[in-house]
Amino acid sequence: MRALALFALPATLVACAPEPPPPPVQLDCNQSFDALRSAITAQPGIDPKPLDGAEPYRFYSAAQGKASYMITEPGAPAHPAILMQQVGPERRTVNTGCAYRDKTAYAELLAYLTGLSRATK
């Protein structure tokens, strides 16, 4: 009986452990801008950063910092576009994204985001 009680204690602790957050939404550029934005912003634990009136972008962080997203707002040169930033192998920042219209403006936005990630290291 004592052995059974010792077994039950760790099982109880495991049962009470919080569920790990789901993986962050990955970008699927075959989805429309609105559908992908909705999927990103509906993630459990998503943290919207305050909108900076000086920049037409909105930033979001996924639970536990697994990913960050930059979603353009109307008026942004690359709008509509969504970029995602994750830490990849060797702790390198990896930027990916979806350009829905102006590819040149999107390339400039991607360079801007890459510059921001380098400036914060």
Buried (B, 14 or more C-beta within 10 A) or exposed (E): EEEEEEEEEEEEEEEEEEEEEEEBBEBEEEBEBEEBBEBBBEBEEBEEEEEEEEBBBBBBBBBEEBBBBBBBEEEBBBBBBBBBBBBEEEEEBEBBBBBBEBEEBBEEBBEBBBEBBEEEE
